[in-house]
Amino acid sequence: MSYIYHLAGENLELAEAELKGFLKSQDCNEIPLREGRIAETNSEPSQLKRLALTHEVSRKICEKNIADIENLEIDYRPERSFAVRVEDLDDKRDKEEIENVLGKLFSSSRNSVDLENPETIIKAYLIDGNVVIGELVESINRGLYDIRKNQHRPFSSPVSLDPVLARALINLSCINPGEKVLDPFCGTGGILIEAGLCGSKVRGLDIKEEMCKGCITNLEEYGIINHGIRQGKISEIDEIFEEESKKIITDLPYGKSSKQTEDAVESFLDFIESFDGKVVFVWNEKSIGGYTADFSVYVHRSLSRHIYVVEGGEK
């Protein structure tokens, strides 16, 4: 049985890449097939709630040309109460009409239609003249990321990644549950919070004592106790952390024109050239130190953040 992923529409390339990274983190080496905002896999991974740029996941039942929908033959019918929910991804169809047709097709003597509180939800995605139908297995509440935004944490600072973007970085890294991750510019811990909630062992470094203490406070606020937060410079990273991490995820310091910031970024670039692992980082330019950004995310006005995914120091 295959899975259907309804991707968020704000950045489909990034959403697809996040899904690919997530699948690898679950030891699923399959490349999903994507058509518009729908991606499909034959894999059935766990931890579906890890995804940040996916609205929902369904088990696929069937697919049919919309023009021939009344002749749809299905082997599956819900056992109890159900409702049909149609998502018109082309904005061309009468959703209510299709919901009524499918409602009749899925009805049987063993179930009933309940539009308010159904035990089973049948999803129907209308895309490119076809209807792709599945049984909803996970609805991802992206509103949960809002309550972890910078302003809602016990300790905050003016600069912090949005939790949705931070979670997407975690999934891009393909990190497995229980694996160590290092953020060498951890700040208030926005990236490490998302990594810890995914089951990673988090390690963080910051040059400021205040940030280290605040990061620890934030991590523990969200129940992330297994952490190692240290004060220091990235040039001292090998002396500070004896245990090596295979994943580095960070938001490089920017916006402060100082020799200290420039030296820190240069030390980071030097470090990852010989790093034997995966590096995902964010910068405010499309290229840096011979690396070219893989994705760009619009923030506001003239500000975009650019995401780099580096494997083993390769440029």
N, C-alpha and C positions, 0 to 999 in steps of 0.2 A: 504494500500500500504506500502511496506517495503522499507527501505533504505539500500544501499550498501556503505560500507566505504572501500576505498583503503588505507590500512595502510602503513606507512613508514617502510622500511625493516630493519633499523639499529638495532632496539630493539623491536621485535614484542610483547613480554610480557608486556613491558612498554607501548607500543602503545595501546594494548588492555585494560590495566588498566586505561590509561588516558581516553579512550572512555567511559568506565564504569563510571568513576567519573564525566565526562562531562554530561552523560545522567542523573545522579542523580541530578546534579546542575540544570537541566532543568525539574526536577520533573518527569523524566521517570525512573521508577524502574525496567526496563527490563534489563536482562543480554544479551548482544549481542552474537550471535553465530559466531565463527570465524573458518575459514578454510584457513590456510596459511596467506596471506596478505589481505584477504577479510573478513570483518565482516558484519553481517546483523542484522538489528533490525526491529521490527514492529512499533517502535516509530518514530515520525516525529518531532524532536526537533528544536528549533530555535537556534540562535547564533552559527551556524556551524563553523564560522570563528574562534571561540575560540580554536579549536583543533590545536595542534602543530605537532602531530605525525601521521597525516592523510593527504594524498595527495588530495583526492577529495571524494565527496559524490554524489551518484546517486539514483534516484527513480527506484526501480527494475521493470523491464518489464516482464522478463521471464528467464528461465534457461533450458539448453538443452545439451545433450551429443554431443560433437563436431562431432563425426562420423555421426550423424543424423541431422546436422545443416540445410541441404537443405530442410528438411521436417518440419522446424520450423513453427508453427502456431502462429501468433501474432494478437492481437486485436487493438494494438496502432500503429499509424503512425504519424510522424510529420506533422504539418499543413503547414509549410513553408520550408525554406532552412535547410538542415541538413548535417551532416557528421558523419561517423562511425569511431571511434578510438578504436583500439584493443590493449589491454595490455596482452602480453603473460607472465604470472607469472610463467610458467614452462620452458620457453625458449626452446620449442620443436616444435613450429608450424610456418607455413607461414602466417604471419599476413596479408599481402596484399591480399592473396587469400580469407581469412575469411572476410576482410573488403568488398571485392567485392560481396561476397555472401550476406552478411547482407545488403549492400547498395541496392541491387535489391529487397530484401524482404521488406525493409522499404519504398521503392519508391511507390508513388501513383500520381494520376493526380493533387493532391493538394499540392505537395511539389517538391523540386528540390535538387540535390546534390550540395553543395558548400564546397569545401575542404579548402578554405582560410578563409572565414568569415561566417561560418554557424550560423543560429539563434538557432539551436538545435544541441547538440552533443550527439550522442548515444555511450555509452561506452560498450565495450565487454571485459570481463575479462576471460582469458583462464586459467583454474586451474583444475588440477587433472582429465583431460579428459572431463571436462564440460566447457561450455561457459555461463557466467552469464552476462545478458544484462540489462542496465539501462539507463535512461535519466539523464545526468549530471545536478545537481542542484547547486553544489558549488565546485569550484576549489580553494583550499587553497594555497595562494601564500606564501610559506615558506620563500621566499626571503625578505619579509617584516620584518622578525625577524633579518635578517642580518643588516639592517639599524639602529637597536636599540642595536647593540652590544656595549660593553663597550667603545671601542675606538671612537665611533661616538657620544657619549653623551657629553653634555657641561662639565660635571664633571666626571672624571674617576679615577680608582685606579687599581693597578696590579691584584687584585683578584676580579672577578665578574662572576657569573654564566652566561652561554650562554642563551640568551633569549628563545630559543626553550626549553631548560631544565627547565627554570624558569616557562614558560607557562604550561609545563607538570605538574609541581608541583601544580600549581593553580588548574588544572582540577582534579588531584588526590585528592585534598582536598574536592571536591564536593561543592565548595562554590557557593552560589546563588548570582545573581546580587543584589546589595544593601546591602549585608551582610558585616559585619566588619571582617577584617583580620589583624593580627599583625605579623610583622617581628621583633623579639627582637634583631637581629643583622643586621640591615637593610643596613649598608654600603652605597654604592652609589645608592641603590634603585632598583636594577635589578629585584628582585622578586615583589616589590610593583608596579613597572611600569606595569608589565604584569597583576597583579591583578586589578589595576586601569583601564586598558584598557578593562577588562572584566566586568566592572561596579561595582567592590567592593569598599567599603569604607576602605581606607588603613590607617594603624597605624604603625609607625616604631620607633624603639629605637636603639640608638648607644651611646657608651661611649665617642666617640670623637665629639666635636662640629663641626669640619671641615666636617666630614662625614654627620652629620645632615643637615648642610647648603647645601652641595653638593647634598644630596638626594632630598631635596626640589627643588633645581634648576632643577634636572633631571625630577622629577615628573611633574613640571609645564611646562617643555619643551614639554612634550607629552600631555598637556592639562588636567592633573590630578590635579584638584584644591582642591577637597574634601579630604584632608589628615590631619593627625596628627603625626608629626615627633617630637620626644622628645630626649633630651640628658639625659643619665643616665645608671645605671647598671641594669641588669636583676633582681638582688635581690631586687630592688626598684620598680619593675613593678606594683605592686598593688597600690602603692602610686602615681605613675606617671599617670596611666590610670584609671580614675574612671569608664568609660564604659567598660564592659567586651566584649572581642571578643570571638567568638565560633570557630574560625579557627586560628591556628598558622602555618606559613610557613616560614622556614628559612634555611640558609646555615650556619652551625656552624663554628665559627672561627677555622682555622687550619693552620699548617705550621709555627706557631710562638711558640717556646718553651719558655713559660713564665708562671709564677705563676698566673698572671692576666687572661690569656687565659684559663688556667686549671680551675680556680675558676669560670669563666663565664660559661663554659660548664657544670661544676658540678651544678651550680645554675639553669641552664636551665633544666637539668635532674630532679632535685628536684621539680622544678615548674610544669613540665608536668605530674608528678605522680599524682597530685591532680587536674589537669586541666580537666574540664568537657567539652570537645570538641574534635575536630579532629586536630592532629598535623602531619605535613609533614616536615621532615627535611633531610638535606644532611650532610654526614660526610665522612671522608676519610678512614674509616675502616669498615669492614663488621659487626662489633658488637660494642656496647657501652652501658655501664650502664645497662646490662641485656636485651637490645633490640637487635634484629637481623634485618639486612637490608632486605627489600622486593625486591629491584631491584639494579642492578649495571650498571653503565654507564662508558664505557671506554673513557678516555679523550686523553691521549697520553703517550707513553712510559710506565712507571711503575705506572702512575696515573689513578686511577678509582675513580669515585664518587659513593657513596652508598646512596640509598634513603630509608628512613624509613617512614612508614605510621602507625600512632598510634591513636587509638580511645579511648578517655577517660582515658589515662594513662596506658592502658593495655599493658603488656609485652608479 
